[in-house]
Amino acid sequence: MLIQPTPSELVLSHTNALIIGGGPAGLATALMLAHRGWTNITVLEKRTAADYYEPDKSFNYLIDGRGQKLTDLLGLTEQLPKIGVPTTAFYITRIQPNGKRKTSKLPIVNSNRKIAYWIPRRVFVQLLYEEIERNWQDRITVHFDTQCTAINQISTEEGIKTLEVVAQKSNHEIERFEPFLLVGCDGIQSIVRTTLKQWDRTDRFEMQRFPSPSSGLRYKVLSLPPNFPLDAQHQDQAVSTRAYAIRGIWRSRTQFLTLGLLPLKDDTAPRTVNIITHPDHQIWSLKTGEQVLQFFEQDFPQLPIRQMISIEEADRFAKSNGGVFPMPQFCPGLHYLLKQEPSETIQAGIVLLGDAIHCFPPDIGQGVNAALEDVSVLNDILCQSQNDLLQALPRYEAIRAMDVQAVVRLAQTAAPWQYNQNRLQARLWMMRFFLHFGLSRFLPGMSPPAFFQLQNQELSYQEIWSQEQSSSKILKVFSIILLSGLLASAIASQW
Ligand SMILES: Cc1cc2nc3c(=O)[nH]c(=O)nc-3n(C[C@H](O)[C@H](O)[C@H](O)COP(=O)(O)OP(=O)(O)OC[C@H]3O[C@@H](n4cnc5c(N)ncnc54)[C@H](O)[C@@H]3O)c2cc1C
């Protein structure tokens, strides 16, 4: 009698997975698959190393309870306090142009939530890579300096279709792979997604874009020495684990600037300042390091600028192109199956995760958490379907696509005015935010603003988005009643 293999046996005979992109989503997926029993996992990463330092990508992640669902699964959550600053110890010092300083502890909105940790991107990626090196070298191979350049469907002489992935090393050497599972974790410019767009005749792999007040803002990152001086006499130095908000003296739209620094655990690592502002700001027209230093000296008279910023760093800053915040966007299609017709057996499966399917400005701090949650969801589904890709990949898309869309809509609306790109709009947004927060404390059924809800890993993005839409309706009604009352009392006072 012929014994039919079970789906899990069938698929585990194909334990060959290729992951494009060794960022947080790619390395986390490699670890998740290794935990699930996959034995032949390859990651292709075009950067030269896991801890490769790119000044303009040296931003901080806040790994919250949502991201920690995956670090729990990988046994890495206990490492987070060693490399990150907990939100429970979030102190911020505000420094005014006249030198006045005030340090305050930011309130913890809900102490029952999981503690979140501020961790630089490079340090978090290195944590995942070290875990591969320490425990999974026999199952996972990471090729740095290797860029995926093409993905093809090829037919064998017997007419069987297979998947071929072509990669190129920096020495121009070409490598070819024939994976059973191809995972696209290659960020916003995903070659995996664009290939699927060409293969699929529908618009499933077309990014759906939503305008936001923060998309189009330009950013560059300025590196400062660890514990840089806060005054010319070196009596006071920056504390690495503390956040800073340093106000400039200029008020006009094309010059107004605030320097924001997020906390950092390692007090020997450079501090980074994110300069984020609208494209016609004067700072983007500075061509030389000397012009950069002069700009900062005039705008921040309270700081010993030349002791904080070296001329080399100022030069690098002037020459860097920086980046532009993207429009919030998502991809409706999350998977593709390469089938052998007419038998419908699958030859290969392709799945997309992370920024390849949802990408937005960092307003809500969810980029990395959403990516890690994609990996947890894929893990749950692979577990339920016993690694059978024919069932698992369509199910992953059915379950995750609505959340992917919801997080993008939240990114579009939850906190887009925080960069002071328009001070009137920022104030109006603040007023609405506090009104919403205040009302949510008294009105049963009205939930707090989405910005607070996002860190509650027990709520899905869809649930938060639906709460936000209900709250918007209540706020509209409340504002109409309030305005009518004010109008009526103004008219009454005229009589
Ligand atoms: C300025 C800025 C600030 C941000 N701040 C935050 C924040 O505060 N909090 C937050 O959660 N998120 C933030 N984000 C978003 C966050 O960086 C992403 O959401 C997160 O990194 C997604 O991880 P990923 O692995 O999906 O993609 P990525 O981090 O983009 O990684 C993709 C990887 O794929 C590699 N790659 C791409 N194409 C290829 C190829 N063809 N071959 C081989 N390798 C390839 C890339 O080199 C890269 O390493 C910010 C983004 C920006 C731009």
The ligand as an SDF file (V2000), in Angstrom:
LIG
                    3D

 53 58  0  0  0  0  0  0  0  0999 V2000
   14.2100   57.7850    9.0100 C   0  0  0  0  0  0  0  0  0  0  0  0
   13.4850   56.5880    9.4870 C   0  0  0  0  0  0  0  0  0  0  0  0
   13.2050   56.4580   10.8210 C   0  0  0  0  0  0  0  0  0  0  0  0
   12.5500   55.3250   11.2770 C   0  0  0  0  0  0  0  0  0  0  0  0
   12.2760   55.2440   12.5990 N   0  0  0  0  0  0  0  0  0  0  0  0
   11.6110   54.1820   13.0540 C   0  0  0  0  0  0  0  0  0  0  0  0
   11.2820   54.0880   14.4240 C   0  0  0  0  0  0  0  0  0  0  0  0
   11.5600   55.0000   15.2030 O   0  0  0  0  0  0  0  0  0  0  0  0
   10.6460   52.9890   14.8570 N   0  0  0  0  0  0  0  0  0  0  0  0
   10.3010   51.9740   13.9920 C   0  0  0  0  0  0  0  0  0  0  0  0
    9.7340   50.9780   14.4240 O   0  0  0  0  0  0  0  0  0  0  0  0
   10.5830   52.0370   12.6950 N   0  0  0  0  0  0  0  0  0  0  0  0
   11.2130   53.1210   12.1970 C   0  0  0  0  0  0  0  0  0  0  0  0
   11.4820   53.1990   10.8730 N   0  0  0  0  0  0  0  0  0  0  0  0
   11.0140   52.1150    9.9750 C   0  0  0  0  0  0  0  0  0  0  0  0
   11.8630   50.8800   10.1370 C   0  0  0  0  0  0  0  0  0  0  0  0
   13.1880   51.1650    9.7830 O   0  0  0  0  0  0  0  0  0  0  0  0
   11.3340   49.7680    9.2640 C   0  0  0  0  0  0  0  0  0  0  0  0
    9.9530   49.6260    9.4150 O   0  0  0  0  0  0  0  0  0  0  0  0
   11.9860   48.4310    9.6290 C   0  0  0  0  0  0  0  0  0  0  0  0
   13.3730   48.5360    9.5080 O   0  0  0  0  0  0  0  0  0  0  0  0
   11.4490   47.3410    8.7230 C   0  0  0  0  0  0  0  0  0  0  0  0
   12.3120   46.2360    8.7150 O   0  0  0  0  0  0  0  0  0  0  0  0
   12.4710   45.3410    7.4000 P   0  0  0  0  0  0  0  0  0  0  0  0
   13.4280   44.2700    7.7760 O   0  0  0  0  0  0  0  0  0  0  0  0
   11.1430   44.9820    6.8690 O   0  0  0  0  0  0  0  0  0  0  0  0
   13.0960   46.3130    6.2920 O   0  0  0  0  0  0  0  0  0  0  0  0
   14.4940   47.0580    6.2620 P   0  0  0  0  0  0  0  0  0  0  0  0
   14.9020   47.4690    7.6160 O   0  0  0  0  0  0  0  0  0  0  0  0
   14.3860   48.0960    5.1990 O   0  0  0  0  0  0  0  0  0  0  0  0
   15.5100   45.9210    5.7780 O   0  0  0  0  0  0  0  0  0  0  0  0
   15.5240   45.4740    4.4460 C   0  0  0  0  0  0  0  0  0  0  0  0
   16.8900   44.8670    4.2000 C   0  0  0  0  0  0  0  0  0  0  0  0
   16.8980   44.2980    2.9050 O   0  0  0  0  0  0  0  0  0  0  0  0
   18.1320   44.5780    2.2710 C   0  0  0  0  0  0  0  0  0  0  0  0
   17.8750   44.5170    0.8300 N   0  0  0  0  0  0  0  0  0  0  0  0
   17.0310   45.2790    0.1020 C   0  0  0  0  0  0  0  0  0  0  0  0
   17.0230   44.8920   -1.1780 N   0  0  0  0  0  0  0  0  0  0  0  0
   17.8800   43.8410   -1.2560 C   0  0  0  0  0  0  0  0  0  0  0  0
   18.3070   43.0090   -2.3280 C   0  0  0  0  0  0  0  0  0  0  0  0
   17.8300   43.1600   -3.5960 N   0  0  0  0  0  0  0  0  0  0  0  0
   19.1940   42.0320   -2.0710 N   0  0  0  0  0  0  0  0  0  0  0  0
   19.7050   41.8570   -0.8110 C   0  0  0  0  0  0  0  0  0  0  0  0
   19.3400   42.6240    0.2340 N   0  0  0  0  0  0  0  0  0  0  0  0
   18.4360   43.5970    0.0130 C   0  0  0  0  0  0  0  0  0  0  0  0
   18.4840   45.9790    2.7800 C   0  0  0  0  0  0  0  0  0  0  0  0
   19.8670   46.2450    2.6860 O   0  0  0  0  0  0  0  0  0  0  0  0
   18.0030   45.9050    4.2280 C   0  0  0  0  0  0  0  0  0  0  0  0
   19.0060   45.4780    5.1120 O   0  0  0  0  0  0  0  0  0  0  0  0
   12.1510   54.3050   10.3800 C   0  0  0  0  0  0  0  0  0  0  0  0
   12.4440   54.4160    9.0200 C   0  0  0  0  0  0  0  0  0  0  0  0
   13.1010   55.5560    8.5700 C   0  0  0  0  0  0  0  0  0  0  0  0
   13.4100   55.6650    7.1040 C   0  0  0  0  0  0  0  0  0  0  0  0
  1  2  1  0
  2  3  1  0
  2 52  2  0
  3  4  2  0
  4  5  1  0
  4 50  1  0
  5  6  2  0
  6  7  1  0
  6 13  1  0
  7  8  2  0
  7  9  1  0
  9 10  1  0
 10 11  2  0
 10 12  1  0
 12 13  2  0
 13 14  1  0
 14 15  1  0
 14 50  1  0
 15 16  1  0
 16 17  1  0
 16 18  1  0
 18 19  1  0
 18 20  1  0
 20 21  1  0
 20 22  1  0
 22 23  1  0
 23 24  1  0
 24 25  2  0
 24 26  1  0
 24 27  1  0
 27 28  1  0
 28 29  2  0
 28 30  1  0
 28 31  1  0
 31 32  1  0
 32 33  1  0
 33 34  1  0
 33 48  1  0
 34 35  1  0
 35 36  1  0
 35 46  1  0
 36 37  1  0
 36 45  1  0
 37 38  2  0
 38 39  1  0
 39 40  1  0
 39 45  2  0
 40 41  1  0
 40 42  2  0
 42 43  1  0
 43 44  2  0
 44 45  1  0
 46 47  1  0
 46 48  1  0
 48 49  1  0
 50 51  2  0
 51 52  1  0
 52 53  1  0
M  END
$$$$
